[in-house]
Amino acid sequence: MAWATRINDAVAASAFGRWFQLEGSGAARERHGSRFTTELRAGVISFFAMAYILAVNSSIVSDSGGTCVCESTADDPICVQNVDYLLCKNEVKRDLVTATAAISALATFFLGALANMPVGISCGMGLNAYLAYDVVGFHGSGPVPYEVAMTAIFVEGLIFFGLTILGLRQWLARAIPRSIKLATGAGIGLFLTLIGLTYSEGIGLVVGAVSTPLELAGCAPGDRLEDGTCPRSVVMRNPTLWLGIFCGGILTVVLTMFRVKGAILIGIILVSICSWPRGTSITAFPNTPIGDDSFDFFKKVVDFHPITRILAVQQWDIGSYGGQFGRALITFLYVDILDCTGTLYSMARFANLIDEQTQDFEGSAVAYLVDSISITVGSVFGTSPVTAFIESGAGIGEGGKTGITAMVTGFCFFISVFFAPIFASIPPWATGCVLVLIGSMMMRAVVEINWRYMGDAVPAFLTIAIMPFSYSIADGLIAGICSYIIIQVLVWAVETASFGKLKVANKHEKDPWTWRIPGGILPGWLTRMVQGKKDFWKPYRDDSPEGSTAADNELEMDSVRQHQDWVKPA
């Protein structure tokens, strides 16, 4: 449309457009295909794909009881029938809706504004479950009080900040072998697909089973048996399943094939509107106590709920929880660093923002700094660690390539602070098929994996397989990296022990790898600042790698030349 073209051209020609490197801005590193109106639409879509976290995170973390005190009795040791405790817990849940929206808004907006990345940040799934059911425990039955857990998360963010300043997080992302980095994107695609197929955040097509790990489901929640499975007589009989498949899935795919702008957003809105009326078989508000409570909250439409019980509740007297505090801190640390690093890298590759020379994405240091600061701030708000969200792929798939996408997503989260009853009422079957669609898009990275050499292929396959089956991005990365190291060390040991007589037949087909990266481990901006350069903040200078000797430079450039050889099309 002519008016949209005029707007896009005007914004691109402005200083705003040059900062975000929109197409037509004249910036040195224009992002091909990035247009202002597309970025706005992509940001809204990313928000709708992430919006479920408002309800899901508050539901999970509030199961810990927060700061509520359980006066246990012999008949009710964990306060499942204590009315006063349950009312307190319900207040904590409302607090967590506001806290989740607030930290998501701040973190996502500043990631887009400062790092120019089209990625949303919010409370990480998996990490919130670990906090609620392992560290603090259901209704506070775990080894660490909620306040001490918040202290561990606060310290975790500070440690992340230090690791980022030293460049260790960036080095880790670039030092991971190429096959595993490519497999991470595909594994996250399968992980997204599994999320979209489950009950908690998807259409409910699959469920945990007894005789097998998973089985076909699709029955109404009220028809599920005590073990969580579906009776054979009602499998695939849930009307919301079919609403999600056809309106949220098939319709979205067809609209996308015909290049309808905002196809994903249309599917989410259509399914949500169909699900909001009560008294239907597809309602998001059934006639149950939970449905009544959700509908009462939904009817408020506009409601600001201040955080009253979980704000700034850190407890620094951790002497009696030393061991458990350390365990929680270390677990939060390694899971979050692998989760966020893998997700950010995969989203950057999905958006074609990876620099093939450095194997890094522009603004990585700033992105990691925003993430680390957001973790610390989030703990002050009383919620679980934040991380980059794989649902950002929904906006990227719609064409988002710059930080404007993330800024719009952050602004939507800010609005949701006041409209939480609406945004928290988007049913999971409205976004489930969207996650499956994005998962299919992310699987394209599989064809670039080096399947010819088993030392690259097997770790890549384990990375892809373990992520969805363990329901953890971090576990998939751990499996891939550890198997890669073990295989390479064993091959080296056999060749060394045999004095070169035993060799892997096709080792020449192995992807080249080096721990060296152009410019050294320290971030380029830090190196340039130490050298006294006034424009130290400018990324990706075209001069030779800084902080390295001539021999180091030659080694690094040789690695780059090798990399360029193996990324060329056959």
C-alpha positions in Angstrom: 0.0 0.0 0.0 1.2 3.4 -0.9 0.8 4.9 2.6 2.7 2.1 4.2 5.5 2.5 1.7 5.7 6.2 2.4 5.9 5.6 6.1 8.5 2.9 5.7 10.7 5.1 3.5 10.4 8.1 5.8 11.3 6.1 9.0 14.2 4.4 7.2 15.6 7.8 6.1 15.5 9.1 9.7 18.1 8.8 12.4 15.8 6.2 14.0 15.9 4.1 10.9 19.7 4.3 10.7 20.1 3.3 14.4 18.1 0.2 13.7 19.6 -0.4 10.3 16.3 -0.6 8.4 16.4 -1.3 4.7 16.9 1.9 2.8 18.4 3.7 5.8 21.9 3.9 4.3 23.5 2.3 7.3 26.6 0.3 6.7 24.9 -2.9 7.8 21.4 -2.6 6.5 19.2 -5.5 7.4 17.7 -6.7 4.2 13.9 -6.9 4.2 13.5 -4.9 7.4 10.6 -2.4 7.1 9.1 -0.3 9.9 5.5 -1.5 9.5 6.7 -5.2 9.3 8.6 -4.7 12.5 5.5 -3.3 14.2 3.4 -6.3 13.2 6.1 -8.8 14.1 6.4 -7.2 17.6 2.7 -7.6 18.2 2.8 -11.2 17.0 5.8 -12.0 19.3 3.9 -10.6 22.2 0.8 -12.8 21.5 3.0 -15.9 21.1 4.6 -15.0 24.5 1.5 -13.7 26.3 0.7 -17.1 27.8 3.7 -16.6 30.2 1.6 -14.1 32.1 -0.8 -16.7 33.2 1.5 -19.8 33.2 4.4 -18.3 35.1 2.2 -16.8 37.8 0.4 -20.2 38.2 3.7 -22.2 38.5 5.6 -19.9 40.8 2.6 -19.2 43.0 2.6 -23.0 43.7 5.6 -22.3 45.9 3.4 -20.2 48.1 5.7 -17.2 47.8 6.0 -15.3 51.0 2.9 -16.9 52.5 3.4 -18.8 55.7 1.9 -22.3 56.0 0.6 -23.1 59.4 0.8 -26.9 58.9 -1.2 -29.4 60.9 -1.1 -33.2 61.1 -4.2 -33.5 58.8 -2.9 -30.8 56.4 0.9 -30.7 56.4 1.3 -28.6 53.2 -1.8 -26.4 53.6 -3.8 -27.7 50.6 -7.0 -27.1 52.6 -6.1 -24.0 54.7 -8.4 -21.3 53.4 -6.3 -18.4 54.7 -3.2 -19.8 53.1 -4.9 -20.4 49.8 -6.3 -16.8 49.8 -2.7 -15.5 50.4 -1.4 -17.7 47.6 -4.1 -16.3 45.3 -2.8 -12.8 46.1 0.7 -13.9 45.3 -0.5 -15.2 41.9 -2.0 -11.8 41.1 1.3 -10.2 42.1 3.2 -12.5 39.8 1.0 -11.5 36.8 2.0 -7.9 37.3 5.7 -8.9 38.1 5.9 -11.1 35.0 4.5 -8.4 32.7 6.7 -5.6 34.2 10.0 -7.5 33.9 9.1 -8.8 30.4 8.3 -5.2 29.3 11.6 -3.7 30.7 13.9 -6.5 29.5 12.4 -6.9 26.1 12.2 -3.2 25.4 15.8 -2.5 26.3 17.1 -5.6 24.5 15.6 -4.2 21.3 16.6 -0.6 21.9 20.2 -1.2 22.9 21.1 -4.5 21.2 18.9 -4.2 18.1 17.7 -7.8 18.5 14.1 -8.9 17.6 14.0 -11.2 20.6 11.7 -11.2 23.6 12.8 -11.8 27.2 10.5 -13.2 29.9 10.5 -15.7 32.8 11.9 -18.9 31.6 9.8 -22.0 31.4 11.6 -24.8 33.2 13.4 -22.4 35.4 10.1 -21.4 37.0 9.2 -25.0 37.6 12.6 -25.7 39.1 12.1 -22.7 41.5 8.6 -23.7 42.5 8.8 -27.5 42.8 12.5 -28.2 43.6 14.1 -25.2 45.3 11.2 -23.7 47.3 8.9 -26.7 46.9 5.2 -26.9 46.6 3.7 -24.6 49.3 7.2 -24.0 50.7 7.9 -27.7 51.3 11.4 -27.5 49.7 14.8 -27.0 51.3 15.1 -23.2 50.6 12.6 -20.5 51.6 11.2 -18.3 48.8 13.1 -15.2 50.0 16.5 -17.1 49.9 15.7 -18.4 46.4 15.2 -14.8 45.3 18.6 -13.9 46.7 20.2 -16.7 44.7 18.6 -15.4 41.5 19.8 -11.9 42.4 23.4 -13.1 42.8 23.1 -15.1 39.6 22.3 -12.0 37.6 25.4 -10.2 39.0 27.6 -13.2 38.1 26.2 -13.2 34.6 27.1 -9.5 34.3 30.7 -10.2 35.2 31.0 -13.1 32.8 29.6 -10.9 30.0 32.1 -8.1 30.7 34.9 -10.6 30.5 33.5 -11.9 27.2 33.1 -15.5 28.4 29.5 -15.8 27.4 30.2 -14.5 23.9 33.2 -16.8 23.6 31.1 -19.8 24.7 28.5 -19.0 22.0 31.1 -18.8 19.3 33.3 -21.7 20.5 30.5 -24.2 20.4 31.1 -26.4 17.3 29.1 -25.4 14.2 27.2 -28.6 13.9 25.8 -28.2 17.5 24.9 -24.6 16.9 22.9 -25.6 13.8 21.4 -28.4 15.7 20.3 -26.1 18.5 18.0 -24.2 16.1 16.4 -27.5 14.9 16.2 -28.9 18.5 14.5 -25.7 19.7 12.1 -26.1 16.7 11.1 -29.6 18.0 10.9 -28.3 21.5 8.5 -25.6 20.4 6.5 -28.2 18.6 6.2 -30.3 21.7 5.2 -27.3 23.8 2.5 -26.5 21.2 1.1 -30.1 21.3 0.8 -30.3 25.1 -2.0 -29.4 27.5 -0.3 -26.7 29.6 0.7 -24.4 26.8 -0.7 -25.9 23.6 -3.6 -27.7 22.0 -3.5 -30.9 24.1 -2.7 -33.4 21.4 -0.2 -35.3 23.4 0.1 -36.3 27.0 2.4 -38.2 29.3 1.5 -41.9 29.4 2.0 -45.0 31.6 3.3 -47.7 29.3 5.0 -45.2 26.9 6.6 -41.8 27.5 3.9 -40.0 25.4 0.6 -40.9 23.8 -2.1 -39.4 21.7 -4.6 -37.4 23.8 -7.0 -34.7 22.7 -9.7 -35.3 25.3 -11.3 -32.6 27.5 -9.4 -31.9 30.8 -12.4 -33.2 32.8 -12.2 -36.5 31.0 -8.6 -37.2 31.9 -7.9 -40.1 34.3 -6.0 -39.8 37.6 -2.7 -40.7 35.9 -3.2 -37.8 33.4 -4.0 -40.0 30.4 -7.1 -40.0 28.2 -9.6 -42.9 28.0 -9.6 -44.4 24.5 -13.3 -43.6 24.0 -12.7 -39.8 24.2 -9.3 -39.5 22.5 -9.4 -36.6 19.9 -12.9 -35.5 21.1 -12.0 -32.2 22.7 -13.6 -29.3 20.7 -10.8 -26.9 21.6 -8.3 -29.2 20.0 -10.0 -29.0 16.6 -10.6 -25.2 17.0 -6.8 -24.8 17.5 -5.9 -27.2 14.7 -8.2 -25.6 12.0 -8.4 -21.9 13.1 -5.0 -21.6 14.8 -3.1 -24.0 12.6 -4.5 -24.9 9.1 -6.0 -21.4 8.5 -2.7 -19.7 9.6 -0.7 -21.9 7.2 -3.0 -21.2 4.3 -3.0 -17.5 5.0 0.8 -17.6 5.2 1.1 -19.4 1.9 -1.0 -16.7 0.3 1.3 -14.1 2.0 -1.5 -12.5 4.0 0.0 -9.9 6.3 -0.4 -10.8 10.0 -1.5 -14.3 9.3 -0.2 -15.6 12.6 -1.9 -12.8 14.5 -5.2 -13.4 12.7 -5.2 -17.0 13.9 -4.4 -16.2 17.5 -7.1 -13.5 17.7 -9.8 -15.6 16.0 -9.3 -18.6 18.3 -9.2 -16.3 21.4 -12.4 -14.5 20.5 -14.2 -17.9 19.9 -13.0 -19.2 23.3 -14.0 -16.3 25.5 -17.9 -16.7 25.6 -19.1 -18.9 28.5 -21.5 -21.8 28.1 -19.9 -23.3 25.0 -17.8 -26.5 24.6 -14.8 -24.4 23.5 -14.9 -21.8 26.3 -11.7 -20.8 28.1 -13.9 -20.3 31.3 -15.7 -23.5 32.2 -18.2 -23.6 35.0 -15.7 -24.7 37.7 -14.2 -22.8 40.6 -11.1 -22.2 38.5 -13.1 -21.1 35.5 -15.2 -18.8 37.7 -12.1 -17.2 39.2 -10.6 -16.7 35.7 -13.8 -15.2 34.3 -14.1 -12.8 37.2 -10.6 -11.6 36.5 -11.3 -11.5 32.8 -14.4 -9.3 33.4 -12.3 -6.6 35.0 -10.8 -5.9 31.5 -8.7 -3.0 32.9 -7.1 -3.6 36.2 -3.7 -2.6 37.7 -2.7 -5.0 40.5 0.2 -3.6 42.5 2.8 -6.1 43.8 2.3 -6.3 47.6 3.7 -9.6 48.9 6.8 -10.5 46.8 8.5 -7.1 46.1 12.2 -6.9 47.3 11.9 -9.9 49.7 15.6 -11.1 49.4 17.0 -12.7 52.5 20.8 -12.3 52.8 21.2 -14.3 56.0 21.9 -17.6 54.2 24.1 -19.2 56.7 21.7 -22.1 57.6 21.0 -22.7 53.9 24.6 -22.6 52.6 24.7 -25.9 50.7 21.2 -25.6 49.3 21.7 -22.0 48.4 24.9 -22.9 46.5 23.1 -25.8 44.7 20.3 -23.5 43.6 22.7 -20.8 42.5 24.8 -23.1 40.4 21.8 -24.8 38.8 20.2 -21.5 38.0 23.6 -20.3 36.6 24.4 -23.2 34.2 20.9 -23.8 33.1 20.2 -20.2 32.3 23.5 -19.5 30.6 23.1 -22.5 28.3 19.4 -21.8 27.7 19.7 -18.1 27.0 23.0 -18.4 25.0 21.5 -21.2 22.8 18.2 -19.4 22.3 19.7 -16.0 21.4 22.1 -17.6 19.0 19.4 -19.6 17.3 17.0 -16.6 17.0 19.9 -14.6 15.5 20.5 -17.4 13.0 16.8 -17.7 12.3 16.7 -13.9 11.5 19.9 -14.2 9.4 21.9 -11.9 11.8 24.9 -14.2 12.3 28.2 -12.8 11.1 29.8 -15.8 9.3 33.3 -14.5 9.9 33.1 -14.1 13.7 30.3 -16.7 14.2 28.6 -14.1 16.5 25.7 -11.8 16.1 25.8 -8.0 16.2 25.2 -6.6 19.7 25.7 -9.9 21.5 27.6 -8.3 24.4 24.8 -5.8 25.0 22.2 -8.5 24.7 23.9 -10.6 27.4 24.3 -7.5 29.6 20.6 -6.7 29.3 19.7 -10.3 30.1 22.0 -10.4 33.2 20.7 -7.1 34.6 17.1 -8.2 33.9 17.6 -11.4 36.0 18.7 -9.3 39.0 15.8 -6.8 38.6 13.4 -9.7 38.1 14.4 -11.2 41.4 13.5 -7.8 43.1 10.1 -8.2 41.5 9.9 -11.6 43.1 9.8 -13.8 40.0 11.9 -16.6 38.4 15.0 -15.9 36.2 14.3 -14.4 32.8 15.7 -15.6 29.6 15.4 -15.2 25.8 12.2 -16.7 24.6 12.0 -19.2 21.7 8.5 -17.9 21.0 10.3 -14.8 19.5 10.5 -17.0 16.4 6.9 -16.1 15.8 7.7 -12.5 15.2 10.9 -13.3 13.3 9.0 -15.7 11.1 6.6 -12.8 10.3 9.6 -10.7 9.1 11.0 -9.1 12.3 14.7 -8.4 11.9 15.6 -5.4 14.2 15.2 -4.3 17.7 12.0 -2.4 16.8 10.2 -5.8 16.9 11.4 -6.3 20.5 10.5 -2.8 21.5 7.0 -3.2 20.3 6.8 -6.5 22.2 8.0 -4.8 25.3 5.5 -2.0 24.9 2.7 -4.6 24.6 3.9 -6.2 27.8 3.8 -2.7 29.5 0.2 -2.3 28.3 -0.6 -5.8 29.6 0.3 -4.6 33.1 -3.0 -2.6 33.0 -4.9 -5.1 30.8 -3.7 -8.3 32.4 -7.3 -9.8 32.6 -7.4 -9.7 28.8 -3.9 -10.9 27.9 -3.8 -13.5 30.6 -7.0 -15.0 29.2 -5.5 -16.0 25.8 -6.1 -19.8 25.8 -3.2 -22.1 25.1 -4.9 -23.7 22.1 -4.8 -20.2 20.5 -1.0 -20.3 20.3 -0.3 -24.0 20.3 -0.4 -24.5 16.5 1.6 -21.3 16.0 4.4 -22.8 17.9 4.2 -25.9 15.7 4.3 -23.7 12.6 7.4 -21.9 13.9 9.0 -25.2 14.8 8.6 -26.4 11.2 10.3 -23.2 10.0 13.3 -23.7 12.3 13.9 -27.2 11.2 15.4 -25.9 8.0 18.8 -25.7 9.7 19.0 -29.5 9.7 20.1 -29.6 6.0 23.2 -27.5 6.8 24.5 -30.0 9.5 27.6 -32.0 8.5 26.0 -35.5 8.4 28.9 -37.0 6.5 31.2 -37.1 9.6 29.9 -39.0 12.6 31.9 -36.9 15.0 29.8 -33.9 14.0 26.6 -35.8 13.2 26.0 -37.8 16.4 26.4 -34.8 18.8 24.2 -32.7 16.5 21.5 -35.5 16.5 21.7 -35.8 20.3 21.2 -32.0 20.7 18.1 -32.1 18.5 16.7 -35.2 20.2 17.4 -34.4 23.8 15.9 -30.9 23.8 12.2 -31.9 23.2 12.5 -35.3 25.0 14.0 -33.8 28.2 11.9 -30.6 27.9 15.0 -28.6 28.3 17.2 -26.6 25.9 20.1 -26.7 28.4 20.0 -30.5 28.6 20.1 -30.8 24.9 23.1 -28.5 24.7 24.9 -30.4 27.5 24.3 -33.7 25.7 25.6 -32.4 22.4 28.7 -30.6 23.8 29.7 -33.5 26.1 29.3 -36.1 23.4 31.3 -34.0 21.0 34.2 -33.6 23.4 34.2 -37.3 24.3 34.2 -38.4 20.7 36.9 -36.0 19.6 39.2 -36.8 22.6 38.8 -40.6 22.0 39.6 -40.2 18.3 42.7 -38.2 19.2 43.8 -40.7 21.8 43.5 -43.7 19.5 45.4 -41.9 16.7 48.1 -40.8 19.2 48.4 -44.2 20.8 48.7 -45.9 17.4 51.3 -43.4 16.2 49.0 -42.4 13.4 48.5 -45.9 12.1 44.8 -45.9 13.0 42.9 -43.0 11.5 39.3 -42.1 10.9 38.6 -42.7 7.3 36.8 -39.5 6.4 38.3 -37.2 9.0 39.0 -34.7 6.3 35.2 -34.1 6.1 35.1 -32.9 9.7 33.9 -29.3 10.3 37.0 -27.2 11.3 36.9 -25.9 14.9 39.2 -23.6 16.9 38.9 -22.0 20.3 40.4 -18.8 18.8 38.0 -16.1 17.6 38.8 -13.0 15.6 39.6 -10.2 18.1 40.3 -12.5 21.0 38.0 -13.6 23.9 37.4 -10.1 25.3 34.5 -8.2 23.6 35.6 -5.9 20.8 34.1 -2.8 22.6 36.1 -3.5 25.7 39.3 -4.0 23.8 38.8 -0.8 21.9 37.9 1.1 25.1 41.1 -0.1 26.8 43.1 1.0 23.8 41.6 4.5 24.3 39.5 4.6 21.1 36.8 7.2 21.3 34.4 5.2 19.1 34.9 2.0 21.1 31.1 1.3 21.1 31.0 0.8 17.3 30.7 -2.9 16.5 32.5 -4.9 13.8 35.3 -2.7 12.8 36.8 -3.7 9.4 40.4 -3.4 10.5 42.4 -6.5 11.6 41.5 -8.3 14.8 42.6 -6.3 17.7 44.5 -7.4 20.7 46.2 -10.3 18.8 49.7 -10.9 17.5 50.4 -11.2 13.8 50.7 -15.0 14.2 47.4 -15.1 16.0 45.8 -13.1 13.3 47.0 -15.4 10.6 45.7 -18.4 12.6 42.3 -16.8 13.0 42.0 -15.8 9.4 43.0 -19.3 8.3 40.1 -20.6 10.4 37.8 -18.0 8.8 38.9 -19.1 5.3 38.2 -22.7 6.2 34.8 -21.8 7.6 34.0 -19.9 4.4 34.9 -23.0 2.4 32.5 -25.3 4.3 29.6 -22.9 4.2 29.7 -22.6 0.4 26.9 -24.4 -1.4 27.9 -27.8 -2.9 
